[in-house]
């Protein structure tokens, strides 16, 4: 007789003479109060003469064993948790068990008077109250889950803002650390969900005592699930704060080590590494504060706000509900870098975010270095560049996709490596050095002068910028571009309050865009009506070479630095010669 046992994930090949879950080789096998959670619970093939007899109170996910007692449950999911250590403080750490969920049909389903076994697999007395509904009755299977100590099933709900780890995310006690560990250890083809409910609608700070485990499976970490949290309007109301003051040197807030995860509705600050470190593809970060406090008004600095080492990741979006606030960090707001082991960082989209400002979108809350850094020194092997940071999109086609990138301690955007990083429809202004800086192989920062035919190489191929001209009182500015021959370009015109001290512009307000093609010599002349722009405004432009769209339809291309700045209503004077700033050791990865 087999009784009070649990069979899980045993298999058998059709026609085999070996068993799956139960294999009665001869005679009659009696089964009682047992959970059969196997793809093939019973093997009656292979010519064996054995038989299975139900002694009652069994639970079978399938219906292949011929269990026909009135107390049996067939074609029923027992809702078993993943394999893990038991619940008992003495025996639990030494026993591997599959614990039924508190709402499993196996729990408290045998009247206490009919319990035929007095202890369970963990040597605890049967029955135990397991579903919160007295009286305590016996459970089918090997383990009696404790009320509230039952392992959670999907979704996982963080209900404790501490940082303990007893290896179990249970109904009564689950920290973020425990939820991540359980999600990582759960085998499923579905995207899992980690939600938050601390029993009130107030902000809660989670302060890890060390680095949290990397998230290695697809998970939605949903801070907006916390009571009272919302991102339907801006500024959002965020109630889950992940604070890194005790996490240690180099610790990241969240590390997405796999593909397909989403982080939304979190405040992450105080980590020495990155607020979020993405080391995979197809991940999303939305409606989160990285480097600012929950009010979005003061710094809670990470080393870097967001580090991306992977492809096809989405940072922000084109609606208020997806906007991130990335400000107040010690180094870069966002750093897109080549990954390890030959991994490129391609097709990442950074859209609709506030970078370097408070949640009001205006008041400065600077990142210490670049607002966005694309690449560092590329890795070359046998004359071929590997570990590219290329074909990324900062902004988009119109203002709904544009980022605010302001008040950076160095540049608004620095492009160190590789081509076809498109930077369009953004508001870039009040950065300490340049709005956009394309860096050559020499690593020198500062304005890169145009070259005839645009044959030089470096970040974004050191794409030439337009040259603007105007006359006093004119309502139209004229411009020229010398670049690649017979190529398609998007020209963006911007206005701002004043030119940079470099004599070159930034782009605070997008005025207009035009698309045009150079001639066979690489030249094109064009004009822009600026009658609606007040006299004294600073005018500038960028050029983006547009490439044919890859799979997915998004057009990428290399964007230039901002042109030399002209002042509306004045006759243009030649801009000063570009001034270079030496490459700084501080650009090294952190």
C-alpha positions in Angstrom: 0.0 0.0 0.0 1.2 3.5 -0.9 -0.4 6.3 1.2 0.2 10.0 2.0 2.9 10.3 -0.8 3.5 12.8 -3.6 4.6 11.8 -7.1 5.7 14.7 -9.3 7.3 15.0 -12.8 8.1 11.3 -13.3 7.9 10.2 -17.0 7.8 7.0 -19.0 8.2 6.4 -22.7 5.1 4.8 -24.4 5.5 1.0 -24.7 8.4 0.9 -22.2 8.6 -1.8 -19.6 9.8 0.7 -16.9 7.5 2.7 -14.7 6.4 6.3 -14.7 4.7 7.4 -11.5 3.2 4.0 -10.3 4.2 0.7 -12.0 2.5 -2.3 -10.5 4.7 -5.1 -11.9 2.5 -7.8 -10.4 -0.5 -8.2 -8.0 -2.6 -5.3 -6.7 -1.1 -1.9 -5.6 -3.4 -0.1 -3.1 -3.1 3.7 -3.2 -4.5 6.1 -0.5 -4.3 9.9 0.2 -1.6 10.3 -2.5 -1.0 13.1 -5.0 -0.1 11.9 -8.5 1.2 14.9 -10.4 3.0 13.2 -13.2 2.6 13.4 -17.0 2.0 9.7 -16.9 0.9 8.9 -13.3 0.4 5.2 -13.9 2.2 2.8 -16.2 0.0 -0.2 -17.0 1.6 -0.9 -20.4 4.6 -3.1 -21.2 2.6 -6.3 -20.6 2.8 -6.2 -16.8 -0.1 -8.0 -15.0 -0.3 -5.6 -12.0 -3.3 -3.5 -11.0 -4.0 -0.3 -9.0 -6.7 -0.2 -6.4 -7.8 3.1 -4.8 -8.1 3.1 -1.1 -9.6 6.6 -1.2 -8.7 10.3 -1.0 -6.2 10.3 -3.9 -5.6 13.3 -6.2 -4.5 12.8 -9.8 -3.7 15.6 -12.3 -4.5 13.2 -15.2 -7.0 10.4 -15.2 -5.0 7.3 -16.2 -4.8 5.3 -13.0 -8.4 4.0 -12.9 -9.0 5.6 -9.5 -12.7 5.3 -8.8 -13.3 5.8 -5.2 -15.9 8.5 -4.4 -13.3 10.5 -2.4 -10.7 10.6 -5.3 -10.1 13.8 -7.2 -9.1 13.1 -10.9 -8.2 15.6 -13.7 -7.3 18.0 -10.9 -4.3 20.3 -10.5 -2.8 19.9 -7.0 -1.1 23.3 -7.2 2.3 22.1 -6.0 5.0 24.6 -5.4 8.5 24.2 -6.8 10.9 21.7 -5.2 12.4 23.4 -2.1 13.3 22.9 1.5 10.6 22.2 4.0 8.8 24.5 6.5 9.8 22.9 9.8 12.6 24.9 11.5 14.4 21.7 12.5 13.7 19.2 9.8 12.8 21.5 6.9 16.4 22.5 5.9 17.1 18.8 5.4 14.1 17.8 3.4 13.2 18.6 -0.2 9.5 18.8 -0.8 6.8 20.1 -3.1 4.5 22.1 -0.8 0.9 22.5 -2.0 -0.4 26.1 -2.2 -2.8 27.2 0.5 -5.7 27.0 -2.0 -4.7 23.6 -3.3 -7.6 21.0 -3.4 -5.2 18.7 -1.5 -5.1 20.9 1.6 -7.4 20.1 4.5 -9.4 17.7 2.3 -9.4 14.6 4.5 -11.4 14.7 7.8 -9.1 14.6 10.8 -10.8 11.5 12.1 -9.8 9.6 9.0 -6.1 10.5 9.1 -4.2 7.2 8.9 -0.7 8.6 9.2 0.2 10.7 12.2 3.3 12.6 10.8 4.2 14.1 7.4 7.4 14.0 5.4 8.9 16.6 7.7 8.0 14.6 10.8 5.4 17.0 11.9 2.1 15.9 13.4 -0.9 15.6 11.2 -3.2 17.3 10.8 -1.9 21.0 10.4 -4.2 23.9 9.7 -3.2 24.8 6.1 -5.9 26.9 4.4 -7.0 29.3 7.2 -10.4 27.7 7.6 -10.7 25.7 10.9 -10.8 23.0 11.9 -7.5 21.5 10.9 -8.0 18.5 8.6 -5.5 16.2 6.9 -3.9 16.9 3.5 -3.5 14.5 0.6 0.2 13.9 -0.2 3.4 13.9 1.7 3.4 17.3 3.3 1.1 19.3 5.5 1.6 23.0 4.6 1.2 25.4 7.5 -1.4 28.1 7.3 0.2 31.2 5.9 3.6 29.4 5.4 2.5 27.9 2.1 4.7 28.9 -0.8 3.1 31.4 -3.0 2.2 30.6 -6.5 2.0 33.1 -9.4 1.9 36.0 -9.0 4.5 36.4 -6.2 3.5 39.2 -3.8 6.2 40.9 -1.7 4.6 41.5 1.7 7.6 42.2 3.9 9.8 45.2 3.3 12.8 43.6 5.1 15.6 41.7 3.5 15.6 38.3 5.1 16.0 35.1 3.1 14.7 31.8 4.5 14.5 30.4 1.0 10.7 30.7 0.9 8.2 33.3 -0.5 5.2 32.4 1.5 1.7 33.8 2.1 2.7 35.4 5.4 6.2 36.4 4.6 7.9 37.2 1.4 10.7 39.7 0.9 11.9 41.0 -2.5 15.0 38.8 -2.2 12.9 35.7 -1.5 10.6 36.5 -4.4 13.5 36.9 -6.9 15.0 33.6 -5.7 11.7 31.8 -6.0 11.0 33.2 -9.5 14.5 32.2 -10.7 13.9 28.7 -9.4 10.5 28.2 -11.0 10.4 26.4 -14.3 7.7 27.9 -16.5 7.2 29.1 -20.0 5.2 32.1 -18.8 6.5 35.5 -17.7 6.3 35.6 -13.9 5.1 38.6 -11.9 6.5 40.0 -8.7 4.0 42.4 -7.0 3.9 44.4 -3.8 1.4 44.7 -1.0 2.6 45.8 2.5 -0.9 46.1 3.9 -1.2 49.9 3.5 -1.1 52.6 0.9 2.1 54.2 2.1 5.6 54.3 0.7 7.9 51.5 1.9 11.7 51.4 1.6 13.4 48.1 1.0 17.1 48.3 2.1 19.1 45.3 1.0 22.0 44.3 3.2 23.9 43.1 0.1 23.4 42.8 -3.6 20.0 41.3 -4.6 20.2 38.1 -6.8 20.3 38.8 -10.5 16.9 38.2 -12.2 17.7 35.4 -14.7 14.2 34.6 -16.0 11.4 36.7 -17.5 9.7 38.6 -14.7 7.5 41.7 -14.4 8.6 43.6 -11.2 5.6 45.7 -10.8 5.8 48.5 -8.2 2.5 49.9 -9.5 0.8 46.9 -7.9 1.4 48.4 -4.5 -1.8 49.9 -3.0 -2.1 53.6 -3.9 0.6 53.6 -6.5 -0.2 54.9 -10.0 1.4 56.2 -13.2 -1.8 57.4 -14.9 -0.7 61.0 -14.4 2.6 62.7 -14.1 4.3 63.0 -11.6 3.4 59.4 -10.6 2.7 58.2 -7.1 5.3 55.5 -6.3 5.3 53.5 -3.1 8.1 51.0 -3.5 11.6 52.5 -2.8 14.7 50.3 -3.3 17.4 52.0 -1.3 21.1 50.9 -1.7 22.7 52.5 1.3 23.6 49.1 2.8 24.1 47.1 -0.4 27.8 47.4 -0.6 30.5 48.5 -3.1 29.5 48.0 -6.7 26.0 46.7 -6.0 23.3 47.3 -8.5 19.7 47.9 -7.5 18.2 45.4 -9.9 20.3 43.2 -12.3 18.3 41.9 -15.2 20.6 39.1 -16.3 18.2 37.5 -18.8 15.7 38.5 -21.5 12.1 39.6 -21.5 11.7 41.2 -18.0 9.9 44.5 -17.2 10.6 46.9 -14.3 7.9 49.5 -13.5 6.9 51.8 -10.7 10.0 51.6 -8.6 12.2 54.3 -6.9 15.7 53.0 -7.0 18.6 55.0 -5.5 21.7 54.9 -3.3 23.4 52.0 -5.1 27.1 52.3 -5.8 26.7 50.5 -9.1 23.7 51.1 -11.3 20.1 51.6 -10.3 19.2 49.0 -12.9 21.7 47.0 -14.8 20.4 45.3 -17.9 22.6 42.5 -19.2 20.1 40.9 -21.6 17.7 41.7 -24.4 14.0 42.6 -24.8 13.7 44.1 -21.3 11.6 47.2 -20.4 12.0 49.9 -17.8 9.1 52.3 -17.3 7.5 54.7 -14.8 10.5 54.5 -12.5 12.7 57.0 -10.7 16.4 56.2 -10.9 18.6 58.5 -8.8 15.8 60.7 -7.4 13.6 60.4 -4.2 10.0 59.3 -4.3 8.9 62.9 -4.7 11.2 63.4 -7.7 12.6 66.6 -6.1 16.0 65.6 -4.6 18.8 63.2 -5.4 19.0 59.7 -4.1 22.1 59.0 -6.3 23.2 55.8 -7.8 26.6 55.5 -9.4 24.9 55.3 -12.8 21.1 55.5 -13.2 20.7 52.8 -15.8 23.4 50.6 -17.4 22.4 48.7 -20.6 24.6 45.8 -22.0 22.3 44.1 -24.4 20.0 44.7 -27.4 16.4 45.6 -28.1 15.7 47.0 -24.7 13.0 49.7 -24.2 13.7 52.5 -21.8 10.6 54.6 -21.4 8.1 55.0 -24.2 5.8 57.5 -25.9 3.3 58.0 -23.2 3.3 59.5 -19.7 2.7 56.0 -18.3 6.0 54.8 -19.5 8.2 57.9 -18.7 11.2 57.4 -16.4 12.9 60.1 -14.3 16.7 59.5 -14.4 18.4 62.2 -12.5 20.7 63.0 -9.6 23.1 60.1 -10.3 26.8 60.5 -9.6 28.0 59.4 -13.1 25.9 58.9 -16.2 22.1 59.0 -16.3 22.1 56.1 -18.9 25.1 54.2 -20.1 24.7 51.9 -23.1 27.9 49.8 -23.2 29.2 46.7 -25.1 28.6 43.5 -23.2 31.0 40.8 -22.4 31.9 37.9 -24.6 31.3 39.6 -27.9 27.9 40.9 -27.0 26.7 43.9 -29.0 24.3 46.6 -27.7 21.9 47.2 -30.7 18.4 48.5 -31.3 17.9 49.8 -27.8 15.2 52.6 -27.6 15.4 55.4 -25.1 12.2 57.5 -25.3 10.1 59.9 -23.5 12.3 60.2 -20.3 13.2 63.1 -18.0 17.0 63.0 -17.7 18.7 65.5 -15.4 15.6 67.4 -14.2 13.2 67.0 -11.4 9.8 65.4 -11.9 8.4 68.7 -13.0 10.5 68.4 -16.1 12.2 71.8 -15.6 14.0 72.2 -12.3 17.6 70.9 -12.5 18.6 67.6 -10.9 21.8 66.9 -12.7 23.5 63.7 -13.4 27.2 64.1 -12.7 28.6 63.1 -16.0 26.7 62.5 -19.3 22.9 62.4 -19.5 23.3 59.5 -21.9 26.6 57.8 -22.8 26.6 55.5 -25.9 29.6 53.2 -25.9 33.2 53.4 -24.7 36.3 52.2 -26.5 35.2 49.5 -29.0 36.9 46.1 -29.0 38.7 45.2 -32.2 39.9 41.8 -33.4 41.7 41.1 -36.7 40.6 44.5 -38.0 36.9 44.0 -37.2 35.1 45.9 -34.6 33.1 43.8 -32.2 31.1 44.6 -29.1 29.3 47.4 -31.0 27.1 50.0 -29.5 25.2 50.8 -32.7 21.8 51.4 -34.2 20.3 52.7 -31.0 17.4 55.2 -30.9 17.4 58.2 -28.5 14.1 59.9 -29.1 12.0 59.2 -32.2 10.0 60.8 -35.0 8.2 63.5 -32.9 8.1 65.1 -29.5 6.0 62.3 -27.9 9.1 60.1 -28.2 11.7 62.8 -27.3 13.6 62.9 -24.1 14.4 65.9 -21.9 18.2 65.8 -21.4 19.5 68.7 -19.4 22.0 70.0 -16.8 24.5 67.2 -17.2 27.9 67.6 -15.6 29.5 66.9 -19.0 27.6 66.4 -22.2 24.0 65.8 -22.8 24.8 62.8 -25.0 28.3 61.4 -25.7 28.7 58.9 -28.5 32.0 57.1 -28.1 31.5 54.1 -30.4 30.0 53.0 -33.6 27.5 54.2 -36.1 23.8 54.6 -36.7 22.8 55.9 -33.3 19.9 58.1 -34.1 19.3 61.1 -31.8 16.1 62.9 -32.9 13.2 64.9 -31.5 14.7 65.5 -28.1 15.0 68.6 -25.9 18.7 68.9 -25.1 19.9 72.0 -23.2 21.9 73.5 -20.4 24.5 70.8 -20.3 27.9 71.8 -19.0 29.8 71.0 -22.2 28.0 70.0 -25.5 24.5 68.9 -26.2 25.8 66.0 -28.4 29.5 65.1 -28.6 30.8 62.6 -31.2 34.2 61.2 -30.1 36.8 60.0 -32.5 39.3 57.2 -32.0 41.7 59.6 -30.2 39.2 59.9 -27.4 39.2 63.7 -27.4 36.1 65.4 -26.2 34.7 68.6 -27.8 33.3 69.9 -31.1 34.5 67.8 -34.1 35.0 70.0 -37.1 33.3 69.0 -40.4 35.5 67.3 -43.0 35.0 67.4 -46.8 33.0 64.4 -47.9 32.5 63.2 -44.3 35.1 60.5 -44.6 36.3 60.5 -41.0 35.4 57.8 -38.5 34.4 57.6 -34.8 31.2 57.8 -32.8 28.3 58.0 -35.3 31.0 58.1 -38.1 31.6 61.7 -36.9 28.6 62.8 -39.0 29.0 66.3 -40.4 26.6 68.9 -39.0 24.7 71.6 -41.1 26.2 75.1 -41.5 23.6 77.9 -40.9 23.6 81.4 -42.3 21.2 84.4 -42.0 21.0 88.1 -42.5 19.7 90.8 -40.1 16.0 91.0 -40.1 15.5 87.9 -42.3 12.6 85.5 -41.6 14.4 82.7 -43.3 17.7 81.0 -42.5 19.7 79.2 -45.1 21.8 76.2 -44.6 24.1 73.7 -46.3 25.2 70.2 -45.6 28.3 68.5 -47.0 28.3 64.8 -46.3 28.0 61.4 -48.1 27.0 61.5 -51.7 23.4 60.8 -52.8 22.3 60.0 -49.2 19.1 60.7 -47.4 19.1 63.0 -44.3 16.7 64.2 -41.7 17.5 67.8 -40.7 16.2 69.1 -37.4 16.0 72.8 -36.5 16.0 73.9 -32.9 15.6 77.1 -30.9 16.9 78.0 -27.5 17.4 80.9 -25.2 21.2 81.4 -25.8 24.1 79.8 -27.7 26.6 77.8 -25.7 29.9 79.4 -24.8 31.5 77.1 -27.4 29.6 78.9 -30.1 27.8 75.7 -30.9 24.2 74.9 -30.1 22.1 72.7 -28.1 18.4 72.0 -28.9 15.9 73.0 -26.3 12.9 73.4 -28.6 12.3 71.4 -31.8 11.1 73.8 -34.5 10.8 71.7 -37.6 12.2 68.7 -39.5 12.9 68.2 -43.2 14.1 65.2 -45.1 16.4 65.7 -48.1 19.0 64.1 -50.2 22.5 65.2 -51.1 23.7 65.4 -54.7 26.4 63.3 -56.3 29.0 65.5 -54.7 27.5 65.1 -51.2 26.1 68.7 -51.0 22.7 70.1 -50.4 21.3 73.6 -49.7 18.1 74.2 -47.9 16.3 76.9 -45.9 13.9 77.2 -42.9 11.3 79.8 -42.1 11.8 81.1 -38.5 9.3 84.0 -38.7 7.6 82.7 -35.5 10.8 82.6 -33.5 11.5 85.8 -31.5 14.6 87.9 -32.3 17.5 87.0 -30.1 16.7 83.3 -29.9 19.5 80.9 -30.5 19.1 78.7 -33.6 20.9 75.4 -34.4 20.4 72.2 -36.4 21.5 68.6 -36.6 21.7 66.1 -39.5 20.9 62.4 -39.3 21.7 60.1 -42.1 18.7 57.8 -42.5 19.2 54.2 -43.4 16.8 51.7 -44.7 14.6 50.1 -42.0 15.8 46.7 -40.6 13.3 44.1 -39.4 10.8 45.8 -37.2 10.5 48.9 -39.3 12.5 51.4 -37.2 14.8 53.7 -39.2 18.2 54.2 -37.7 21.1 56.4 -38.7 24.0 58.5 -37.4 23.1 61.9 -35.9 25.6 64.8 -36.0 26.6 67.1 -33.2 24.7 70.4 -33.1 25.7 73.0 -35.7 27.3 76.3 -34.9 24.7 78.5 -33.3 23.3 81.6 -34.9 21.1 84.3 -33.3 17.7 85.1 -34.9 17.7 88.6 -36.3 21.5 89.0 -36.6 23.9 88.6 -39.4 25.9 85.5 -38.9 29.6 85.8 -38.0 32.0 82.9 -38.4 31.9 80.6 -35.4 35.0 80.2 -33.3 37.3 77.3 -34.1 36.2 74.1 -32.3 37.8 73.7 -28.9 38.7 70.2 -27.8 38.8 68.9 -24.2 41.1 66.1 -23.3 39.7 62.6 -22.8 39.3 62.1 -19.1 40.2 59.0 -17.1 36.8 59.3 -15.4 35.2 57.8 -18.5 36.3 54.3 -17.5 33.4 52.0 -16.8 32.0 51.8 -13.3 
